[in-house]
């Protein structure tokens, strides 16, 4: 019975760890997608190098 309870604790810990990793991965993907969407936004910031023509607004 003791071995079974240890096994159940281990399974629960693995499930929690997996859920934390999936949440972190989803958050990273969401941040990356937000940056990508912001980069392709029509009304973004003007580029740093003023000698290049950059479409502003």
Secondary structure, DSSP 8 states (H G I E B T S, - for coil): -HHHHHHHHHHHHHHHHHHHHHHHHHHHHHHHHHHHHHHT-TT----S-TTS-----
